[in-house]
Each structure stands twice: as structure tokens, then as C-alpha cells.
Amino acid sequence: MGTWGSLGGMGETAAGGKGEKGDPGVKGRVGPTGKLGQRGDRGLAGKRGPGGTVGDGGLPGSGGPPGEKGDKGQRGLRGTPGICRCGSLVPKSAFSVGITTSYPAEKVPIKFNKILFNEGEHYNPQTGKFICAYPGIYYFSYDITLANKHLAISLVQNGQYKIKTFDANTGNHDVASGSTVMYLNPEDEVWLEIFFADQNGLFADPSWADSLFSGFLLYGDTNYLDALSEDYA
């Protein structure tokens, strides 16, 4: 007791110095996650990564403008010769025929039975008719010897008289002739016939007198020839 009293009587004692730092305490538990902060500024671009696999090709783009004309190329090798078909493109039709008997029947085709020439066999001696095979322009003519009777003869196309000639007998032998040009279609028929009764003075004697009927194609129809050319192209 006496000692406490003496201390109190002496007033406050002097403060001691700062002690040494103590050892760290045990780590506490992780606190709860805080709220999401505001987005920061964009950082610098990183290094380029490795290239990916090649993708599928895109659709073709639109064509560009024509380029400049290139230099003339070298001449190629000579080709093999073609086959000439020039003769195959020329339609041929011609005939010249005579008769071996005199005074034929009237108003029917006269049958000229003596064949002098018959290109294409378009004249038929069994019927006395020429039958057109190629469309085009044709020339026909006749030179008929007459004797003892007058002669009224006509060139006929498909039953229609195209030209008529009349020759009067004067007591001597004479020659009647006629000719014309006409357009024919395929299958058209042309012949000669006596067109007037008892005017059939046509005379023929193989030993010294002929009566002739002739015709030929002057040129073919251009449309027909163009189509023919396409067939050989």
C-alpha cells in the first residue's frame, strides 16, 4: 500500500519506445466478388496468329473489259485436201428424142420412141412425157417433118397448151418447129400432141427424115440449189 501511494504521488511515468513489428497473422478468407467495373480502353493489337485452312473458292466475278488485240500468230500447217463435190451440186436434165412412125394419134401425147439422148432418164418413151425432177427454168423445142397432111401441134404442160403451131401442107415435105422457155416444178409433165382433128401430118422415115422433140434444164431454182449445197456442207 505504501508503495502505490508513493507512485501516485510522483505523477505519470515516462512513455516507453515503439515495439518491434509483430509476425503476420493468419490469412483470412476471400471476400465476396465485387461489382463489374467499367470497360477499359482497347489495348494494342496483338501479334498475328497462324494462318487458317484454305476456304472454298468464291463465285466467278463479272468479266473484265476486252484486252488489247494480240500479235498475229504464226501460219498453221497446211490441211489435208478436201473432196470436190462440184459435179454433185449441178442438177442435170436433158433429152432429145425422135419417132419412127408417121401420123400419130390426135389429142394424146406423141410417143417419141427413138432415144438420142436422155440425161437423168426424165423422158419416158412409153408415155411420151418428160417429167421434171429438178425445179428450175427449162427450154423445149421441136422440129417436125410433115408430109401429105397439115400439122397442128402443141407443147403441153400438165394438160395445158403452152404453144401451138400450125403448118399447111403444100404438096411437098416441110418442117414445122417451135420452142419456148418455162418454169417447172418437180413432177410437172411436158409433152407434144396433135391438137386439131386430121391435122396430124407428122412424118418420119428412118432412112432420110426425122421428127424430133428436145428439152433441157437451163438453170435450177436458187432456193433448191441453196438447200442442195447445205446437204453437202
BATI-10404 format. One record per residue (C-alpha): residue in one letter; x, y, z. Coordinates in steps of 0.2 Angstrom, whole numbers. Layout:
! BATI-10404
@r a&east X&north Y&up Z
...
This chain:
! BATI-10404
@r m&east 0&north 0&up 0
@r g&east 13&north 12&up 5
@r t&east 22&north 9&up -11
@r w&east 7&north 13&up -23
@r g&east 4&north 28&up -14
@r s&east 22&north 34&up -17
@r l&east 20&north 30&up -35
@r g&east 4&north 41&up -36
@r g&east 12&north 54&up -28
@r m&east 26&north 55&up -41
@r g&east 13&north 59&up -56
@r e&east 13&north 50&up -73
@r t&east 28&north 40&up -78
@r a&east 38&north 42&up -94
@r a&east 31&north 33&up -111
@r g&east 40&north 18&up -117
@r g&east 48&north 16&up -135
@r k&east 39&north 8&up -151
@r g&east 40&north -10&up -150
@r e&east 46&north -22&up -164
@r k&east 34&north -27&up -179
@r g&east 25&north -42&up -174
@r d&east 23&north -58&up -185
@r p&east 9&north -58&up -199
@r g&east -7&north -65&up -193
@r v&east -16&north -80&up -202
@r k&east -23&north -76&up -219
@r g&east -41&north -73&up -219
@r r&east -55&north -79&up -230
@r v&east -58&north -72&up -248
@r g&east -71&north -59&up -248
@r p&east -86&north -59&up -259
@r t&east -83&north -54&up -278
@r g&east -86&north -35&up -281
@r k&east -97&north -27&up -294
@r l&east -91&north -27&up -313
@r g&east -81&north -12&up -317
@r q&east -82&north -1&up -332
@r r&east -74&north -7&up -349
@r g&east -57&north -1&up -350
@r d&east -48&north 6&up -366
@r r&east -44&north -5&up -380
@r g&east -27&north -12&up -379
@r l&east -14&north -13&up -393
@r a&east -16&north -26&up -407
@r g&east -8&north -42&up -403
@r k&east 4&north -52&up -414
@r r&east -4&north -60&up -430
@r g&east -9&north -78&up -426
@r p&east -6&north -93&up -438
@r g&east -15&north -94&up -454
@r g&east -31&north -104&up -456
@r t&east -35&north -118&up -468
@r v&east -39&north -113&up -486
@r g&east -58&north -109&up -489
@r d&east -69&north -114&up -503
@r g&east -67&north -104&up -519
@r g&east -80&north -90&up -522
@r l&east -91&north -87&up -537
@r p&east -83&north -81&up -553
@r g&east -83&north -62&up -555
@r s&east -90&north -52&up -569
@r g&east -80&north -52&up -585
@r g&east -67&north -38&up -587
@r p&east -66&north -27&up -602
@r p&east -58&north -34&up -618
@r g&east -40&north -34&up -619
@r e&east -29&north -27&up -632
@r k&east -28&north -37&up -649
@r g&east -13&north -48&up -648
@r d&east 0&north -51&up -661
@r k&east -4&north -61&up -676
@r g&east 0&north -79&up -674
@r q&east 11&north -90&up -685
@r r&east 3&north -98&up -700
@r g&east -3&north -116&up -696
@r l&east 1&north -132&up -706
@r r&east -7&north -135&up -722
@r g&east -23&north -145&up -720
@r t&east -27&north -161&up -730
@r p&east -36&north -158&up -747
@r g&east -55&north -159&up -747
@r i&east -65&north -170&up -758
@r c&east -73&north -160&up -773
@r r&east -91&north -162&up -775
@r c&east -94&north -149&up -788
@r g&east -102&north -160&up -800
@r s&east -114&north -167&up -787
@r l&east -121&north -150&up -785
@r v&east -126&north -147&up -803
@r p&east -143&north -154&up -807
@r k&east -143&north -162&up -824
@r s&east -158&north -165&up -835
@r a&east -159&north -165&up -854
@r f&east -166&north -176&up -868
@r s&east -168&north -177&up -887
@r v&east -179&north -190&up -895
@r g&east -186&north -195&up -912
@r i&east -200&north -205&up -918
@r t&east -200&north -220&up -930
@r t&east -218&north -220&up -936
@r s&east -229&north -207&up -945
@r y&east -246&north -199&up -942
@r p&east -248&north -202&up -923
@r a&east -265&north -202&up -914
@r e&east -273&north -185&up -911
@r k&east -275&north -176&up -894
@r v&east -264&north -188&up -884
@r p&east -246&north -187&up -880
@r i&east -235&north -192&up -895
@r k&east -223&north -206&up -891
@r f&east -206&north -202&up -897
@r n&east -198&north -219&up -896
@r k&east -181&north -216&up -903
@r i&east -169&north -210&up -889
@r l&east -155&north -199&up -895
@r f&east -150&north -193&up -878
@r n&east -159&north -194&up -861
@r e&east -148&north -187&up -846
@r g&east -156&north -192&up -830
@r e&east -170&north -203&up -839
@r h&east -183&north -190&up -836
@r y&east -191&north -193&up -853
@r n&east -202&north -208&up -853
@r p&east -203&north -216&up -871
@r q&east -218&north -227&up -865
@r t&east -229&north -212&up -861
@r g&east -221&north -199&up -872
@r k&east -219&north -187&up -857
@r f&east -205&north -178&up -849
@r i&east -207&north -177&up -830
@r c&east -197&north -164&up -821
@r a&east -185&north -169&up -807
@r y&east -177&north -153&up -803
@r p&east -186&north -136&up -801
@r g&east -180&north -123&up -812
@r i&east -180&north -115&up -830
@r y&east -182&north -127&up -845
@r y&east -180&north -125&up -863
@r f&east -190&north -136&up -875
@r s&east -191&north -137&up -894
@r y&east -197&north -147&up -908
@r d&east -193&north -150&up -927
@r i&east -206&north -160&up -936
@r t&east -206&north -166&up -954
@r l&east -223&north -166&up -961
@r a&east -230&north -173&up -977
@r n&east -247&north -176&up -985
@r k&east -257&north -168&up -972
@r h&east -257&north -151&up -962
@r l&east -249&north -151&up -945
@r a&east -257&north -143&up -929
@r i&east -245&north -147&up -915
@r s&east -244&north -141&up -897
@r l&east -232&north -141&up -882
@r v&east -242&north -146&up -867
@r q&east -238&north -143&up -849
@r n&east -249&north -153&up -836
@r g&east -263&north -154&up -849
@r q&east -262&north -135&up -853
@r y&east -257&north -130&up -871
@r k&east -242&north -119&up -869
@r i&east -238&north -115&up -888
@r k&east -247&north -120&up -904
@r t&east -240&north -120&up -921
@r f&east -249&north -124&up -937
@r d&east -241&north -129&up -954
@r a&east -251&north -131&up -970
@r n&east -245&north -145&up -982
@r t&east -242&north -138&up -999
@r g&east -239&north -155&up -1008
@r n&east -220&north -156&up -1003
@r h&east -211&north -161&up -987
@r d&east -209&north -147&up -975
@r v&east -203&north -144&up -957
@r a&east -213&north -136&up -943
@r s&east -203&north -130&up -927
@r g&east -207&north -122&up -911
@r s&east -198&north -118&up -895
@r t&east -201&north -110&up -878
@r v&east -194&north -107&up -860
@r m&east -204&north -111&up -845
@r y&east -203&north -114&up -826
@r l&east -206&north -131&up -820
@r n&east -209&north -138&up -803
@r p&east -205&north -156&up -798
@r e&east -217&north -169&up -805
@r d&east -223&north -157&up -819
@r e&east -226&north -166&up -836
@r v&east -222&north -159&up -853
@r w&east -226&north -167&up -870
@r l&east -231&north -164&up -888
@r e&east -248&north -168&up -895
@r i&east -259&north -165&up -911
@r f&east -272&north -153&up -905
@r f&east -284&north -152&up -921
@r a&east -293&north -167&up -929
@r d&east -285&north -173&up -945
@r q&east -270&north -161&up -944
@r n&east -258&north -174&up -940
@r g&east -246&north -173&up -954
@r l&east -230&north -178&up -944
@r f&east -219&north -189&up -955
@r a&east -204&north -200&up -950
@r d&east -193&north -211&up -961
@r p&east -178&north -218&up -953
@r s&east -169&north -218&up -969
@r w&east -169&north -200&up -973
@r a&east -181&north -189&up -962
@r d&east -183&north -186&up -943
@r s&east -195&north -178&up -932
@r l&east -188&north -173&up -916
@r f&east -193&north -167&up -898
@r s&east -179&north -160&up -886
@r g&east -178&north -151&up -869
@r f&east -165&north -147&up -856
@r l&east -163&north -138&up -839
@r l&east -156&north -121&up -841
@r y&east -153&north -117&up -823
@r g&east -160&north -124&up -807
@r d&east -171&north -114&up -794
@r t&east -159&north -104&up -782
@r n&east -169&north -110&up -767
@r y&east -167&north -128&up -772
@r l&east -148&north -126&up -776
@r d&east -145&north -117&up -759
@r a&east -154&north -132&up -750
@r l&east -143&north -144&up -761
@r s&east -127&north -135&up -755
@r e&east -132&north -137&up -737
@r d&east -134&north -155&up -739
@r y&east -116&north -156&up -745
@r a&east -109&north -144&up -732
